[in-house]
Amino acid sequence: MTQENPRQYYERIQAETLSPYAMLSQNSRGREIRAEPCQLRTDFIRDRDRILHSKSFRRLKHKTQVFLSPQGDHYRTRLTHTLEVSQIARTISRALRLNEDLAEAIAMGHDLGHTPFGHSGEDVLNELLPGGFEHNEQSLRVVEKLENDGEGLNLTFEVRDGILNHKKNGNAITLEGHVVSLADRIAYINHDIDDAMRAGVLLESDLPQDCVRVLGNSHAKRINTMILDVVEQSFDKPDVRMSAEVSVQFEALREFMFERVYRNPVAKSEEEKAKRLIRELYAYYLEHTELLAGEYAKYLEQDGKERAVADYIAGMTDNYAVSEYVRIFVPKAWMDLKT
């Protein structure tokens, strides 16, 4: 009898211990381009590693979450948001006996397509790009086409599906994908409250009292309440959900955040400048497509210059977008060559 390698052993343990509703690694629909199985890692762990080592993942550390270029070490970025989503998704998946590795891979890749300057950058590209722009679709485009010097990461079907469907209106084919979608919302609502309080935009006493009563009066308590509720409502069931009471207060808290933070004129005072920057860069690169980096220029003919320019701008960090704007549009001091 042939001895199992570590991957085969782990896949067997999954089949014996995970929920009947879990997506087993050995049952994946696979990759668009076949790859020899790893002796040590399942396909979903391998996907997680490919995302973790990608350039687009590293760039998340310099992309806005809510507050543009905040002056402080403890505000969230798109990278720390991603790590918090991953942690919440893993906790829920483990408790529900779902495939933790699949949930982690989806979570790590779900925001790779986010623009500089958060949703304000996304809104501008959505206005400018024929056919529109959505960050979840761009995240899929990143892993399928743009990463790895334009070759893509060749991820499994289930991970790509979860990335595409992580938004609230998505409908992932796996429960792990649904877990990530919910974990994304749990993470951003709670850490955005924390950041808004750090910025002086909110006080704890500002939060709706019904939300505080049901969900808790601190960052940790609210997350704990939501996770425990999801696990209690979803254990050994073919769907992932919150109870009616917690869901109502969660949505009320989300609406409160849109009113008081996401649309707050003080917190968002620099957004119009960011939007103008994106618009002007987009117009400039449409006229100068020869300046696009290789992985973006690769699809110029196939997908058109508008798509290629949107790809290039979406891949920028906040800092790089600003430096490009300064380089292109801000006059430089005259240098006397004789001095």
N, C-alpha and C positions, 0 to 999 in steps of 0.2 A: 504494500500500500504506500502510495506516494505521501511523503510528509507535507503537511500544510505549511505554506509560507505565512508570514505575519498578516498580510492582507487577507488571505483566505480564512485564517483563524478569526480575525476580527469580523469578517462578513458572516461567518457561521454564528458567532456570538450575537451579532445583530439579529439574525433570523430567529434565534432562540429566545431573545429577551425583549425585543422592541414590540411596540403596539402593533396589532394587525392593520392599523391605519397609517403606520409609518412608511416612508419611502426607503426601502432597503437599497443599500449601495449596489448590491449585485443585480438589482432589477432595473438599474438606470437604462434609459433609452440610448445612452451613449453620446458620442461626440460626432460632429459633422465629418471630421477627418479621423479615421480610426487610429488609436494609439495603443501600443503594447501596454498591458496592465502593469502597474508598479508592484514589486514584490512586497513593499512595506505599507503602502498607503492605498486606501480606497479611492475611487474616482472623485468623490466629493472632497476628501481631504486634499487631494491633488489640485482640485480647482481652487480651494481656499489658498493653497500655497502659491499658485500662479497669480492670483489676484494680489496677494500680499507683497509679492516681489515685483509688481508692475509699476511703471512710472506714474500712471494715472492715480494709483493708490497713494504714492508718496506725495503727489501734488495736493492731496486733500488737506494737508496740514496748513496750507496757506490759502484756503478758500473759506469764504464767509459762511457762518451758520446763520446768525441773525444780525449781530452788530458788526458793521463794516469796520475792518481794521481796528479793533478795540485795543486801547492802550492798557494792557493788563495781562498777566500770565495765566489767569484762571478762567477766561472766557472760552466757551466752546468754539471749535473750528469744525469744518466738515469732517475732518479726520477723527476728532474725539467723539463727535456725534456717532460716526460709524462704529467706533469701538463700543460705545454704550448700547447701541442697537444690537450689536453682536452678543454682548453679555446678557442682555434681557432675553434675546431669542434663544440663546443656549440654555438659560435657566428654565424657561418655559418648556422648551423641547425635551430637556432631560426629565422634568417632572411628568410630562405627558408620555414619556417613553417613545418620543419621535426621534428622527435621525438628526442628532445634534450637529454632525459634520455638515450636512446639507444646509441646515439653517444658518450655520456660521458662514459658509461660503456665499450664500445669497446675501446675507447681511454685509459682508465685507465688500461686495461688489455693487450694492444697490444704488450708491450715489456717485459712482465713478464719472457719470456724465454731467454732473452739476457744473454750472457756469461759475465764473468769478462773480462776486458780489451777490451770492445767494439767489433768491427767487426774483430779485429785481433784474439781474442779468438774464435769467430765464425768460422773464416777461418780455424783455426787449427782443431777444432772438425769436421768440414766438410771434412777435409782431412783424419782424423783418423777413424771416425765412419763409418762402413759399411752401405751403403745406403745414407750417407751424413747427414748433419746437417744444418737446417735453423732456425733462431730464431723465425719466425712466427709460424712454426710447433711446436717448443718447447714451445712457449707461450700457444698454444692450449693444449699441453700435460700437462703443469703445471696446467691449470684450470680443465682439465678433469680427471687427474690421481694423480698428485704429491702433490698438495696443500691439506691442511686439513688432515695431517698425512697420506697421500696416498689415501684419499677418494675422492679427487677432490671437486670442488665448486658447481657442478651441476647447471651450468649456462644455460640460455635459448639458443635455437638454433641460434637465430639471433646474439647474442653477440659472441658466439663461431665462427660463420661464419665470422663476421667482424674482429675478432682477427686473424684468419687464413689468411684472404685475405687483410690485410692492406698494404702489399707491393705493389709497383707500378704495378707489373704484376698480381696482384690479381683481382678477379672479385666478389665482395661481392653481395649477393642477395638483399640487401637493399641499398637505397640511403644514409642512415646514415653511412653504412660501407664505401661507396665511399667517403663521406665527411671526415671520419677519415683518409683514405688513403692519400687524398690530404692535409689534415691538418698536417699530419706527415711530409710530404715533405716541406710544407711551414715553419713549425716550425724549422726543423733541418737545412735547408739551412740558414735561417736568424739568428738563435742563434749561429750557428757555425761560421758565419762571425763575429758576435759580440765577440765571445770567441777568434777567431784568431787575431782580432785587439787588444784585451786585452793582448794576449800573445806576441804581437809584430811580429807576422807572416805576417800580412796584414796591409796595410794602406787603408783608405777610397779611396784614389786616385788610388789604384791598381785595383779597381773593373772596369770591362768593362764599357765603357762610354755609350754604347747603353742600357745596363742593368740599369744603373743609371738613364738615361733619361726616360725610360719607367716605371721603378719600384719605383724609388725614391732614395734619397741620404742619408737615415738613416734607421736604424733598424725598427723604428715605421712606417715610410712612406712606406717601402717595404711591410711589413705585411698588412698594411691598403690597399694598392693598390691591392694586391693579393686577399684579402678577398672580397673587393668591386667588383672586377672583377668576381670572382666566383659567387657571389650572383646575379649580373646583368645578367650573361650568363645562370644561372641555374634556376632562379625564375619561378615557375609554369611549369617546364619542367621535363621530366622523366629521366634526367641524371644530373650529376654534372661535370662541366668543367670550364676551363679558356678560354678566348678569344684567338685567334690565336696569336695576337701581344704579349700579356702577357705570354702566354705559351712558345713562342720562346725565350723570354728573360729569363724566369724562367729556362728553360733547359740550356741556355747559362751560366747562373750564376751557375748552378749545375755542369756543366762541368769545369768551372773555379775553383770551390771549390775542385773538385777531383784533378785537376792539381796542384793547389797552396797550398792546405791544407791537404786533405785526403791522398795524396801520398807524402807530403812534407817530405824530409829526416830529417829536423830539428824537425818539430812537431812530427814526428813518430820515433825519434831516439831510443826510448826504446822498440819499438814493438817487435823486434827480441828476446829480453830477455823475454818478456811476452809470446811469442809464444813457446819458449823453455820450460818455466815454465809449460805451459799447457800440452805440449807433455810429459814431464817427470812425471807430476802428473797422467796423463791418463795411462801411462805404469805402474806406481806404483800401482794404484788402481785396474788395471786388475789382478794383482798378489795378491792383498790384499782386496778382495771384502768384507771380514768380517768387514772392517772399515767403510763401507758405512752407512749413517744414515738410520733410519728405513723406511721412506717414499720412499727412493731410493732402499733399499734392497728388499722392498716388491715385486718389479716387476723383480727381478733377474731371476727367473726361467721362467717367462712368456715371457720376452722380451730379455733376454740374458745379459751377464755381460757387453758387450760393450755399450749397450744402458743405462744400469743402471749407469755405470761410467760416461758416457757423461751427464746424468741427474744430477748427483752429482756435477760434475765440473761446469756445466752451472748454477747451483743454487748458486755457491759461489760468494761472493763479491770480489772485487779486493784485499782488505785487508786480507780477510780470505784465499784466494788462496796463497798470499805471505807468510802468517804465516804458512800455511800447508807445503809449499815448504821448508821454513826454518826449521821447525820441523823435516821433513823427511830427507832432504838432506844436511843440513848444520851441520858440526860437532860441538858438544858442548864442552865447556871447561871442563877439568877433575876436579872434586871436590874431594879434599882429605877428606875422611870421618872421619879422626882423628882430624881435626881442628875444 
